[in-house]
Amino acid sequence: SNANNIIESGRNPYDVRKTCNPEEDTSLCYRQMGWIETWMNDPANKKTVGANPDIKFESCNLQVNRAFLLQGDGMHNSALLLTDLVNDGIRLLIYAGNADYMESRKSLSTLLVLILRNHPNVVQLHRK
């Protein structure tokens, strides 16, 4: 896949301006992911956030990812569900960087336009 080509080139697929060494930066190209996992798996922190103490937090679970792929998840337009989530009072964070190979900023911008049609007062835009 194209994402594998990016990774094999030594670039970070989440910010193509940066390099990625999976041995040093983790498979997700960010050392901080390990810090998050350590913090989230601390029993006191799990209790504070209401997480099940028996479940190990993982930044990226490839078994879960594979299960979604095998169910054809990439072929479903889950964007259509976002309006229902907003209608139900669920707060959303939609983030895309301008150098993110994995999540197209343009397509997420289009998604926000669709949400704004039905909810013009619920979106706060923050630009870096």
MMTF fields as JSON, N, C-alpha, C and O atoms, coordinates in Angstrom:
{
  "mmtfVersion": "1.0.0",
  "mmtfProducer": "UNKNOWN",
  "numBonds": 511,
  "numAtoms": 512,
  "numGroups": 128,
  "numChains": 1,
  "numModels": 1,
  "chainsPerModel": [1],
  "groupsPerChain": [128],
  "chainIdList": ["A"],
  "bondAtomList": [4, 2, 8, 6, 12, 10, 16, 14, 20, 18, 24, 22, 28, 26, 32, 30, 36, 34, 40, 38, 44, 42, 48, 46, 52, 50, 56, 54, 60, 58, 64, 62, 68, 66, 72, 70, 76, 74, 80, 78, 84, 82, 88, 86, 92, 90, 96, 94, 100, 98, 104, 102, 108, 106, 112, 110, 116, 114, 120, 118, 124, 122, 128, 126, 132, 130, 136, 134, 140, 138, 144, 142, 148, 146, 152, 150, 156, 154, 160, 158, 164, 162, 168, 166, 172, 170, 176, 174, 180, 178, 184, 182, 188, 186, 192, 190, 196, 194, 200, 198, 204, 202, 208, 206, 212, 210, 216, 214, 220, 218, 224, 222, 228, 226, 232, 230, 236, 234, 240, 238, 244, 242, 248, 246, 252, 250, 256, 254, 260, 258, 264, 262, 268, 266, 272, 270, 276, 274, 280, 278, 284, 282, 288, 286, 292, 290, 296, 294, 300, 298, 304, 302, 308, 306, 312, 310, 316, 314, 320, 318, 324, 322, 328, 326, 332, 330, 336, 334, 340, 338, 344, 342, 348, 346, 352, 350, 356, 354, 360, 358, 364, 362, 368, 366, 372, 370, 376, 374, 380, 378, 384, 382, 388, 386, 392, 390, 396, 394, 400, 398, 404, 402, 408, 406, 412, 410, 416, 414, 420, 418, 424, 422, 428, 426, 432, 430, 436, 434, 440, 438, 444, 442, 448, 446, 452, 450, 456, 454, 460, 458, 464, 462, 468, 466, 472, 470, 476, 474, 480, 478, 484, 482, 488, 486, 492, 490, 496, 494, 500, 498, 504, 502, 508, 506],
  "bondOrderList": [1, 1, 1, 1, 1, 1, 1, 1, 1, 1, 1, 1, 1, 1, 1, 1, 1, 1, 1, 1, 1, 1, 1, 1, 1, 1, 1, 1, 1, 1, 1, 1, 1, 1, 1, 1, 1, 1, 1, 1, 1, 1, 1, 1, 1, 1, 1, 1, 1, 1, 1, 1, 1, 1, 1, 1, 1, 1, 1, 1, 1, 1, 1, 1, 1, 1, 1, 1, 1, 1, 1, 1, 1, 1, 1, 1, 1, 1, 1, 1, 1, 1, 1, 1, 1, 1, 1, 1, 1, 1, 1, 1, 1, 1, 1, 1, 1, 1, 1, 1, 1, 1, 1, 1, 1, 1, 1, 1, 1, 1, 1, 1, 1, 1, 1, 1, 1, 1, 1, 1, 1, 1, 1, 1, 1, 1, 1],
  "groupList": [{"groupName": "SER", "atomNameList": ["N", "CA", "C", "O"], "elementList": ["N", "C", "C", "O"], "formalChargeList": [0, 0, 0, 0], "bondAtomList": [1, 0, 2, 1, 3, 2], "bondOrderList": [1, 1, 2], "singleLetterCode": "S", "chemCompType": "L-PEPTIDE LINKING"}, {"groupName": "ASN", "atomNameList": ["N", "CA", "C", "O"], "elementList": ["N", "C", "C", "O"], "formalChargeList": [0, 0, 0, 0], "bondAtomList": [1, 0, 2, 1, 3, 2], "bondOrderList": [1, 1, 2], "singleLetterCode": "N", "chemCompType": "L-PEPTIDE LINKING"}, {"groupName": "ALA", "atomNameList": ["N", "CA", "C", "O"], "elementList": ["N", "C", "C", "O"], "formalChargeList": [0, 0, 0, 0], "bondAtomList": [1, 0, 2, 1, 3, 2], "bondOrderList": [1, 1, 2], "singleLetterCode": "A", "chemCompType": "L-PEPTIDE LINKING"}, {"groupName": "ILE", "atomNameList": ["N", "CA", "C", "O"], "elementList": ["N", "C", "C", "O"], "formalChargeList": [0, 0, 0, 0], "bondAtomList": [1, 0, 2, 1, 3, 2], "bondOrderList": [1, 1, 2], "singleLetterCode": "I", "chemCompType": "L-PEPTIDE LINKING"}, {"groupName": "GLU", "atomNameList": ["N", "CA", "C", "O"], "elementList": ["N", "C", "C", "O"], "formalChargeList": [0, 0, 0, 0], "bondAtomList": [1, 0, 2, 1, 3, 2], "bondOrderList": [1, 1, 2], "singleLetterCode": "E", "chemCompType": "L-PEPTIDE LINKING"}, {"groupName": "GLY", "atomNameList": ["N", "CA", "C", "O"], "elementList": ["N", "C", "C", "O"], "formalChargeList": [0, 0, 0, 0], "bondAtomList": [1, 0, 2, 1, 3, 2], "bondOrderList": [1, 1, 2], "singleLetterCode": "G", "chemCompType": "PEPTIDE LINKING"}, {"groupName": "ARG", "atomNameList": ["N", "CA", "C", "O"], "elementList": ["N", "C", "C", "O"], "formalChargeList": [0, 0, 0, 0], "bondAtomList": [1, 0, 2, 1, 3, 2], "bondOrderList": [1, 1, 2], "singleLetterCode": "R", "chemCompType": "L-PEPTIDE LINKING"}, {"groupName": "PRO", "atomNameList": ["N", "CA", "C", "O"], "elementList": ["N", "C", "C", "O"], "formalChargeList": [0, 0, 0, 0], "bondAtomList": [1, 0, 2, 1, 3, 2], "bondOrderList": [1, 1, 2], "singleLetterCode": "P", "chemCompType": "L-PEPTIDE LINKING"}, {"groupName": "TYR", "atomNameList": ["N", "CA", "C", "O"], "elementList": ["N", "C", "C", "O"], "formalChargeList": [0, 0, 0, 0], "bondAtomList": [1, 0, 2, 1, 3, 2], "bondOrderList": [1, 1, 2], "singleLetterCode": "Y", "chemCompType": "L-PEPTIDE LINKING"}, {"groupName": "ASP", "atomNameList": ["N", "CA", "C", "O"], "elementList": ["N", "C", "C", "O"], "formalChargeList": [0, 0, 0, 0], "bondAtomList": [1, 0, 2, 1, 3, 2], "bondOrderList": [1, 1, 2], "singleLetterCode": "D", "chemCompType": "L-PEPTIDE LINKING"}, {"groupName": "VAL", "atomNameList": ["N", "CA", "C", "O"], "elementList": ["N", "C", "C", "O"], "formalChargeList": [0, 0, 0, 0], "bondAtomList": [1, 0, 2, 1, 3, 2], "bondOrderList": [1, 1, 2], "singleLetterCode": "V", "chemCompType": "L-PEPTIDE LINKING"}, {"groupName": "LYS", "atomNameList": ["N", "CA", "C", "O"], "elementList": ["N", "C", "C", "O"], "formalChargeList": [0, 0, 0, 0], "bondAtomList": [1, 0, 2, 1, 3, 2], "bondOrderList": [1, 1, 2], "singleLetterCode": "K", "chemCompType": "L-PEPTIDE LINKING"}, {"groupName": "THR", "atomNameList": ["N", "CA", "C", "O"], "elementList": ["N", "C", "C", "O"], "formalChargeList": [0, 0, 0, 0], "bondAtomList": [1, 0, 2, 1, 3, 2], "bondOrderList": [1, 1, 2], "singleLetterCode": "T", "chemCompType": "L-PEPTIDE LINKING"}, {"groupName": "CYS", "atomNameList": ["N", "CA", "C", "O"], "elementList": ["N", "C", "C", "O"], "formalChargeList": [0, 0, 0, 0], "bondAtomList": [1, 0, 2, 1, 3, 2], "bondOrderList": [1, 1, 2], "singleLetterCode": "C", "chemCompType": "L-PEPTIDE LINKING"}, {"groupName": "LEU", "atomNameList": ["N", "CA", "C", "O"], "elementList": ["N", "C", "C", "O"], "formalChargeList": [0, 0, 0, 0], "bondAtomList": [1, 0, 2, 1, 3, 2], "bondOrderList": [1, 1, 2], "singleLetterCode": "L", "chemCompType": "L-PEPTIDE LINKING"}, {"groupName": "GLN", "atomNameList": ["N", "CA", "C", "O"], "elementList": ["N", "C", "C", "O"], "formalChargeList": [0, 0, 0, 0], "bondAtomList": [1, 0, 2, 1, 3, 2], "bondOrderList": [1, 1, 2], "singleLetterCode": "Q", "chemCompType": "L-PEPTIDE LINKING"}, {"groupName": "MET", "atomNameList": ["N", "CA", "C", "O"], "elementList": ["N", "C", "C", "O"], "formalChargeList": [0, 0, 0, 0], "bondAtomList": [1, 0, 2, 1, 3, 2], "bondOrderList": [1, 1, 2], "singleLetterCode": "M", "chemCompType": "L-PEPTIDE LINKING"}, {"groupName": "TRP", "atomNameList": ["N", "CA", "C", "O"], "elementList": ["N", "C", "C", "O"], "formalChargeList": [0, 0, 0, 0], "bondAtomList": [1, 0, 2, 1, 3, 2], "bondOrderList": [1, 1, 2], "singleLetterCode": "W", "chemCompType": "L-PEPTIDE LINKING"}, {"groupName": "PHE", "atomNameList": ["N", "CA", "C", "O"], "elementList": ["N", "C", "C", "O"], "formalChargeList": [0, 0, 0, 0], "bondAtomList": [1, 0, 2, 1, 3, 2], "bondOrderList": [1, 1, 2], "singleLetterCode": "F", "chemCompType": "L-PEPTIDE LINKING"}, {"groupName": "HIS", "atomNameList": ["N", "CA", "C", "O"], "elementList": ["N", "C", "C", "O"], "formalChargeList": [0, 0, 0, 0], "bondAtomList": [1, 0, 2, 1, 3, 2], "bondOrderList": [1, 1, 2], "singleLetterCode": "H", "chemCompType": "L-PEPTIDE LINKING"}],
  "groupTypeList": [0, 1, 2, 1, 1, 3, 3, 4, 0, 5, 6, 1, 7, 8, 9, 10, 6, 11, 12, 13, 1, 7, 4, 4, 9, 12, 0, 14, 13, 8, 6, 15, 16, 5, 17, 3, 4, 12, 17, 16, 1, 9, 7, 2, 1, 11, 11, 12, 10, 5, 2, 1, 7, 9, 3, 11, 18, 4, 0, 13, 1, 14, 15, 10, 1, 6, 2, 18, 14, 14, 15, 5, 9, 5, 16, 19, 1, 0, 2, 14, 14, 14, 12, 9, 14, 10, 1, 9, 5, 3, 6, 14, 14, 3, 8, 2, 5, 1, 2, 9, 8, 16, 4, 0, 6, 11, 0, 14, 0, 12, 14, 14, 10, 14, 3, 14, 6, 1, 19, 7, 1, 10, 10, 15, 14, 19, 6, 11],
  "groupIdList": [1, 2, 3, 4, 5, 6, 7, 8, 9, 10, 11, 12, 13, 14, 15, 16, 17, 18, 19, 20, 21, 22, 23, 24, 25, 26, 27, 28, 29, 30, 31, 32, 33, 34, 35, 36, 37, 38, 39, 40, 41, 42, 43, 44, 45, 46, 47, 48, 49, 50, 51, 52, 53, 54, 55, 56, 57, 58, 59, 60, 61, 62, 63, 64, 65, 66, 67, 68, 69, 70, 71, 72, 73, 74, 75, 76, 77, 78, 79, 80, 81, 82, 83, 84, 85, 86, 87, 88, 89, 90, 91, 92, 93, 94, 95, 96, 97, 98, 99, 100, 101, 102, 103, 104, 105, 106, 107, 108, 109, 110, 111, 112, 113, 114, 115, 116, 117, 118, 119, 120, 121, 122, 123, 124, 125, 126, 127, 128],
  "secStructList": [7, 2, 2, 2, 2, 2, 2, 2, 6, 6, 3, 3, 6, 6, 3, 3, 3, 3, 3, 7, 7, 2, 2, 2, 2, 6, 6, 6, 6, 7, 6, 2, 2, 2, 2, 2, 2, 2, 2, 2, 6, 1, 2, 2, 2, 2, 2, 2, 2, 6, 7, 7, 6, 6, 1, 7, 7, 7, 1, 7, 7, 2, 2, 2, 2, 2, 2, 2, 2, 2, 6, 6, 4, 4, 4, 1, 7, 4, 4, 4, 4, 2, 2, 2, 2, 2, 2, 6, 6, 7, 7, 7, 7, 7, 7, 7, 7, 6, 6, 7, 1, 1, 1, 7, 2, 2, 2, 2, 2, 2, 2, 2, 2, 2, 2, 2, 2, 2, 7, 6, 6, 1, 7, 7, 7, 7, 7, 7],
  "xCoordList": [0.836, 0.0, 0.871, 2.069, 0.274, 1.015, 1.528, 2.614, 0.764, 1.216, 2.491, 3.399, 2.567, 3.785, 4.966, 6.084, 4.734, 5.81, 6.342, 7.552, 5.448, 5.859, 6.701, 7.762, 6.238, 6.959, 8.319, 9.328, 8.348, 9.607, 10.604, 11.814, 10.095, 10.994, 11.628, 12.515, 11.165, 11.696, 10.967, 11.404, 9.84, 9.038, 7.934, 7.507, 7.489, 6.401, 5.078, 4.827, 4.221, 2.98, 1.973, 1.018, 2.185, 1.287, 1.787, 1.039, 3.039, 3.627, 4.807, 5.929, 4.543, 5.542, 6.767, 7.749, 6.713, 7.89, 8.94, 10.093, 8.55, 9.439, 9.859, 9.194, 10.979, 11.424, 10.843, 10.33, 10.934, 10.436, 11.358, 11.627, 11.833, 12.603, 11.775, 11.782, 11.062, 10.165, 10.833, 10.182, 12.13, 12.817, 12.967, 12.917, 13.147, 13.304, 12.0, 11.753, 11.169, 9.981, 8.689, 7.622, 8.731, 7.603, 7.038, 7.354, 6.21, 5.65, 4.74, 4.461, 4.278, 3.422, 4.218, 3.646, 5.55, 6.463, 6.486, 7.013, 5.934, 5.938, 6.295, 5.552, 7.431, 7.832, 6.778, 6.594, 6.093, 5.089, 3.979, 3.343, 3.739, 2.7, 3.031, 2.131, 4.297, 4.713, 4.462, 4.081, 4.674, 4.419, 2.932, 2.548, 2.102, 0.649, 0.215, -0.594, 0.756, 0.408, 0.804, 0.038, 2.005, 2.448, 1.485, 1.077, 1.126, 0.226, -1.152, -1.725, -1.686, -3.038, -3.12, -4.195, -2.017, -2.038, -1.703, -1.711, -1.413, -1.195, -2.539, -3.522, -2.595, -3.879, -4.586, -5.81, -3.833, -4.461, -5.089, -6.17, -4.421, -4.963, -6.173, -7.133, -6.133, -7.294, -8.514, -9.621, -8.29, -9.395, -9.936, -11.149, -9.034, -9.443, -10.293, -11.28, -9.915, -10.665, -11.804, -12.53, -11.963, -13.069, -12.84, -13.795, -11.573, -11.253, -11.255, -10.949, -11.597, -11.571, -10.127, -9.249, -9.865, -8.489, -7.895, -6.679, -8.746, -8.269, -7.899, -7.378, -8.163, -7.878, -6.636, -6.524, -5.703, -4.461, -4.712, -5.189, -4.391, -4.527, -3.394, -2.233, -3.736, -2.76, -3.086, -4.245, -2.065, -2.286, -2.845, -3.686, -2.372, -2.849, -2.866, -1.82, -4.034, -4.182, -4.399, -5.448, -3.405, -3.483, -4.55, -5.077, -4.88, -5.968, -7.305, -8.113, -7.535, -8.767, -8.782, -9.802, -7.662, -7.551, -7.861, -8.62, -7.274, -7.487, -8.962, -9.517, -9.588, -11.005, -11.868, -12.789, -11.569, -12.312, -12.092, -13.042, -10.851, -10.556, -11.269, -11.823, -11.252, -11.883, -13.398, -14.027, -13.984, -15.427, -15.777, -16.943, -14.76, -15.013, -15.249, -15.906, -14.72, -14.965, -14.549, -15.199, -13.465, -13.009, -13.981, -13.886, -14.904, -15.871, -17.163, -18.025, -17.307, -18.503, -18.291, -17.218, -19.288, -19.207, -19.663, -20.817, -18.739, -19.082, -19.317, -19.842, -18.939, -19.19, -20.68, -21.079, -21.494, -22.938, -23.449, -24.522, -22.693, -23.102, -22.785, -23.342, -21.91, -21.475, -22.597, -22.65, -23.486, -24.597, -25.448, -25.872, -25.703, -26.468, -25.737, -26.365, -24.428, -23.661, -23.794, -24.017, -23.657, -23.787, -25.207, -25.389, -26.216, -27.609, -27.827, -28.66, -27.072, -27.201, -26.338, -26.261, -25.696, -24.906, -23.485, -22.798, -23.031, -21.662, -20.721, -20.937, -19.684, -18.699, -17.677, -17.253, -17.289, -16.339, -15.077, -15.124, -13.958, -12.719, -12.305, -12.047, -12.244, -11.801, -10.514, -10.498, -9.437, -8.129, -7.464, -7.489, -6.876, -6.053, -4.976, -5.26, -3.768, -2.659, -2.463, -2.924, -1.788, -1.587, -0.504, -0.303, 0.19, 1.208, 0.923, 1.839, -0.329, -0.749, -1.087, -2.037, -0.305, -0.551, -1.734, -2.438, -1.957, -2.959, -4.388, -5.32, -4.56, -5.897, -5.897, -5.219, -6.637, -6.671, -7.376, -8.55, -6.652, -7.239, -8.378, -9.38, -8.215, -9.265, -10.55, -11.63, -10.459, -11.678, -12.311, -13.536, -11.487, -12.067, -12.7, -13.684, -12.148, -12.769, -14.138, -15.082, -14.251, -15.534, -16.531, -17.705, -16.054, -16.898, -17.409, -18.585, -16.551, -16.977, -18.032, -18.956, -17.904, -18.916, -20.274, -21.292, -20.287, -21.548, -22.139, -23.35, -21.292, -21.781, -22.318, -23.356, -21.624, -22.042, -23.39, -24.11, -23.735, -25.042, -26.172, -27.161, -26.018, -27.055, -26.817, -27.749, -25.59, -25.231, -24.298, -23.115, -24.801, -23.913, -23.245, -22.255, -23.742, -23.184, -22.342, -21.92, -22.083, -21.419, -19.933, -19.249, -19.431, -18.054, -17.144, -17.425, -16.067, -15.028, -13.81, -13.319, -13.322, -12.152, -10.916, -10.907, -9.882, -8.604, -7.563, -7.418, -6.854, -5.824, -4.474, -4.299, -3.524, -2.161, -1.331, -0.144],
  "yCoordList": [-1.193, 0.0, 1.243, 1.168, 2.376, 3.627, 3.983, 4.55, 3.661, 3.952, 3.174, 3.702, 1.915, 1.133, 1.749, 1.736, 2.289, 2.941, 4.143, 4.367, 4.912, 6.064, 5.605, 6.171, 4.585, 4.07, 3.512, 3.781, 2.732, 2.158, 3.233, 3.012, 4.389, 5.481, 6.17, 7.01, 5.809, 6.428, 7.691, 8.411, 7.966, 9.148, 8.771, 7.618, 9.749, 9.58, 9.751, 10.829, 8.715, 8.839, 9.822, 10.22, 10.209, 11.158, 12.588, 13.532, 12.751, 14.059, 13.818, 13.59, 13.871, 13.476, 14.39, 14.099, 15.479, 16.348, 15.746, 16.176, 14.761, 14.17, 12.765, 12.101, 12.338, 10.966, 10.075, 10.554, 8.775, 7.816, 6.613, 5.982, 6.307, 5.095, 4.236, 4.482, 3.23, 2.439, 1.831, 1.637, 1.526, 0.941, 1.954, 1.584, 3.216, 4.257, 4.987, 5.384, 5.164, 6.006, 5.226, 5.839, 3.93, 2.992, 2.856, 3.652, 1.851, 1.6, 2.738, 2.869, 3.56, 4.696, 5.978, 7.043, 5.874, 6.99, 8.065, 9.153, 7.788, 8.769, 8.081, 7.227, 8.459, 7.91, 8.192, 7.407, 9.315, 9.721, 8.683, 8.615, 7.882, 6.866, 5.884, 5.428, 5.561, 4.703, 5.36, 4.693, 6.656, 7.388, 7.333, 7.143, 7.501, 7.469, 6.092, 5.975, 5.049, 3.688, 3.439, 2.848, 3.89, 3.721, 4.422, 3.848, 5.651, 6.423, 5.775, 5.628, 5.386, 4.816, 3.458, 3.073, 2.725, 1.406, 1.445, 0.404, 2.61, 2.749, 2.521, 3.183, 1.594, 1.286, 2.514, 2.614, 3.435, 4.629, 5.496, 6.052, 5.608, 6.408, 5.729, 6.4, 4.409, 3.677, 3.926, 4.137, 3.896, 4.131, 5.547, 5.757, 6.514, 7.916, 8.137, 8.87, 7.507, 7.72, 6.718, 6.782, 5.786, 4.835, 3.697, 3.087, 3.4, 2.31, 0.972, 0.9, -0.078, -1.427, -1.771, -1.724, -2.115, -2.399, -3.656, -3.843, -4.517, -5.776, -5.659, -6.609, -4.508, -4.335, -3.484, -2.399, -3.992, -3.257, -2.236, -2.59, -0.978, 0.066, -0.057, -0.224, 0.026, 0.035, 1.2, 1.413, 1.95, 3.087, 2.636, 3.308, 1.505, 0.973, -0.546, -1.173, -1.125, -2.561, -3.124, -2.91, -3.838, -4.339, -5.417, -5.577, -6.162, -7.142, -6.43, -6.859, -5.358, -4.585, -3.959, -3.989, -3.399, -2.792, -3.824, -3.549, -4.998, -6.063, -6.482, -6.709, -6.581, -6.971, -5.951, -6.322, -4.663, -3.636, -3.788, -3.712, -4.001, -4.145, -5.352, -5.266, -6.468, -7.685, -7.572, -8.301, -6.681, -6.44, -5.416, -5.062, -4.947, -3.957, -2.564, -1.744, -2.289, -1.005, 0.178, 1.223, 0.004, 1.087, 1.412, 2.474, 0.517, 0.721, 1.363, 1.719, 1.514, 2.117, 3.613, 4.048, 4.38, 5.82, 6.148, 6.511, 6.015, 6.264, 7.743, 8.099, 8.603, 10.041, 10.317, 11.282, 9.478, 9.668, 9.518, 10.024, 8.83, 8.62, 9.82, 9.939, 10.698, 11.797, 12.768, 13.273, 13.031, 13.931, 13.363, 14.104, 12.046, 11.421, 11.556, 11.803, 11.397, 11.542, 12.956, 13.145, 13.942, 15.339, 15.596, 16.272, 15.065, 15.217, 14.633, 15.123, 13.58, 12.941, 13.609, 13.129, 14.71, 15.456, 14.965, 15.386, 14.078, 13.567, 14.614, 15.105, 14.945, 15.903, 15.167, 14.064, 15.764, 15.15, 15.984, 17.211, 15.32, 15.991, 15.426, 14.229, 16.281, 15.871, 16.627, 17.857, 15.878, 16.5, 15.978, 14.781, 16.885, 16.492, 17.541, 18.739, 17.098, 18.011, 18.262, 17.486, 19.332, 19.673, 18.825, 18.928, 17.997, 17.113, 15.658, 14.836, 15.342, 14.011, 13.182, 13.488, 12.13, 11.258, 10.329, 9.951, 9.96, 8.954, 9.5, 8.797, 10.734, 11.337, 12.61, 13.581, 12.598, 13.729, 14.927, 14.853, 16.017, 17.228, 17.733, 18.248, 17.581, 18.034, 17.24, 17.829, 15.918, 15.124, 15.387, 15.393, 15.605, 15.92, 17.308, 17.54, 18.225, 19.552, 19.425, 20.105, 18.557, 18.31, 17.732, 18.102, 16.833, 16.257, 17.345, 17.341, 18.263, 19.347, 20.227, 20.684, 20.465, 21.257, 20.571, 21.228, 19.254, 18.509, 18.605, 18.757, 18.517, 18.637, 20.045, 20.214, 21.04, 22.432, 22.744, 23.617, 22.06, 22.293, 22.045, 22.778, 21.01, 20.651, 21.238, 21.337, 21.623, 22.108, 23.312, 23.203, 24.448, 25.591, 26.174, 26.893, 25.897, 26.511, 25.571, 25.954, 24.351, 23.39, 23.203, 22.516, 23.784, 23.508, 24.671, 25.833, 24.331, 25.306, 24.915, 23.792, 25.809, 25.538, 26.12, 27.275, 25.311, 25.766, 25.496, 24.362, 26.501, 26.321, 26.591, 27.492, 25.781, 25.93, 26.686, 26.918],
  "zCoordList": [0.0, 0.0, 0.0, 0.271, -0.301, -0.305, 1.074, 1.2, 2.118, 3.485, 3.79, 4.431, 3.336, 3.557, 2.832, 3.347, 1.637, 0.9, 1.667, 1.715, 2.265, 3.065, 4.24, 4.504, 4.946, 6.114, 5.696, 6.347, 4.605, 4.122, 3.703, 3.738, 3.309, 2.908, 4.113, 3.959, 5.324, 6.528, 6.928, 7.826, 6.254, 6.585, 7.561, 7.627, 8.303, 9.257, 8.501, 7.963, 8.444, 7.671, 8.269, 7.601, 9.516, 10.162, 10.044, 10.299, 9.66, 9.373, 8.45, 8.902, 7.155, 6.161, 6.146, 5.463, 6.888, 6.987, 7.917, 7.911, 8.708, 9.705, 9.292, 8.497, 9.856, 9.644, 10.732, 11.743, 10.505, 11.479, 11.521, 10.499, 12.706, 12.926, 13.889, 15.095, 13.366, 14.221, 15.446, 16.472, 15.351, 16.508, 17.642, 18.815, 17.301, 18.32, 18.616, 19.754, 17.596, 17.712, 17.874, 17.886, 17.997, 18.005, 16.598, 15.714, 16.399, 15.062, 14.605, 13.413, 15.544, 15.191, 15.001, 14.769, 15.1, 14.834, 15.91, 15.676, 17.068, 18.149, 19.465, 19.949, 20.038, 21.341, 22.403, 23.333, 22.255, 23.238, 23.389, 24.441, 22.365, 22.459, 23.586, 24.292, 23.759, 24.853, 26.203, 27.165, 26.269, 27.512, 27.845, 29.0, 26.819, 27.026, 27.506, 28.427, 26.88, 27.29, 28.741, 29.502, 29.128, 30.511, 31.464, 32.473, 31.145, 32.011, 32.075, 33.156, 30.914, 30.87, 31.555, 32.016, 31.635, 32.263, 33.747, 34.404, 34.28, 35.718, 36.422, 36.091, 37.387, 38.046, 38.638, 38.563, 39.217, 39.795, 38.704, 38.895, 37.579, 36.474, 35.845, 35.465, 35.733, 35.213, 36.089, 35.595, 37.401, 38.328, 38.15, 38.138, 38.012, 37.869, 36.624, 36.669, 35.511, 34.261, 34.072, 33.08, 35.028, 34.952, 33.985, 33.506, 33.689, 32.763, 33.485, 34.675, 32.766, 33.305, 33.676, 32.815, 34.935, 35.354, 34.729, 34.748, 34.177, 33.594, 32.117, 31.532, 31.516, 30.09, 29.923, 30.495, 29.131, 28.863, 27.753, 26.674, 28.021, 27.014, 26.007, 26.383, 24.727, 23.645, 22.724, 22.368, 22.341, 21.444, 20.102, 19.504, 19.647, 18.37, 18.478, 18.647, 18.38, 18.487, 17.082, 16.474, 16.58, 15.211, 15.033, 13.932, 16.093, 15.991, 15.779, 14.956, 16.51, 16.339, 14.947, 14.258, 14.541, 13.217, 12.132, 11.203, 12.256, 11.266, 11.225, 10.15, 12.398, 12.446, 11.709, 10.981, 11.9, 11.164, 9.661, 8.882, 9.256, 7.831, 7.227, 6.131, 7.939, 7.42, 7.331, 6.564, 8.093, 8.022, 6.943, 6.767, 6.226, 5.181, 5.734, 5.093, 6.921, 7.572, 6.701, 6.706, 5.959, 5.099, 3.977, 3.363, 3.706, 2.631, 3.132, 2.329, 4.455, 5.032, 5.208, 5.626, 4.897, 5.091, 6.508, 6.736, 7.453, 8.855, 9.126, 10.181, 8.199, 8.363, 8.5, 9.152, 7.892, 7.975, 9.407, 9.737, 10.257, 11.645, 12.535, 13.627, 12.091, 12.942, 13.292, 14.413, 12.354, 12.649, 13.779, 14.665, 13.756, 14.838, 16.167, 17.197, 16.156, 17.394, 17.948, 19.144, 17.075, 17.503, 18.004, 19.017, 17.307, 17.75, 19.14, 19.903, 19.467, 20.768, 21.839, 22.97, 21.48, 22.454, 22.635, 23.566, 21.757, 21.842, 21.251, 20.143, 21.999, 21.515, 20.658, 21.003, 19.559, 18.636, 18.534, 18.626, 18.345, 18.001, 16.659, 16.529, 15.675, 14.345, 14.08, 14.037, 13.904, 13.758, 12.501, 12.216, 11.761, 10.621, 10.441, 10.401, 10.334, 10.106, 8.622, 7.785, 8.307, 6.901, 6.237, 5.026, 6.998, 6.425, 6.785, 6.822, 7.047, 7.47, 6.239, 5.518, 5.999, 4.855, 5.11, 4.173, 6.367, 6.7, 6.695, 6.304, 7.124, 7.177, 6.346, 6.68, 5.298, 4.382, 5.012, 5.375, 5.134, 5.683, 4.8, 5.296, 3.507, 2.592, 2.791, 2.831, 2.917, 3.091, 4.452, 4.572, 5.486, 6.79, 6.785, 7.487, 6.006, 5.874, 5.228, 5.63, 4.228, 3.582, 4.588, 4.595, 5.426, 6.465, 7.407, 7.773, 7.798, 8.682, 8.034, 8.706, 6.748, 6.039, 6.138, 6.352, 5.982, 6.082, 7.482, 7.635, 8.504, 9.879, 10.121, 10.762, 9.617, 9.829, 9.197, 9.682, 8.146, 7.523, 8.514, 8.539, 9.327, 10.296, 11.681, 12.48, 11.971, 13.312, 13.189, 13.511, 12.734, 12.468, 13.701, 13.565, 14.895, 16.097, 16.944, 18.036, 16.478, 17.353, 17.071, 17.83, 16.025, 15.638, 16.036, 15.743, 16.701, 17.006, 16.19, 16.31, 15.375, 14.564, 15.223, 15.65, 15.297, 15.834, 14.772, 14.315, 14.385, 13.364, 13.974, 14.794, 13.55, 14.043, 13.04, 13.27]
}
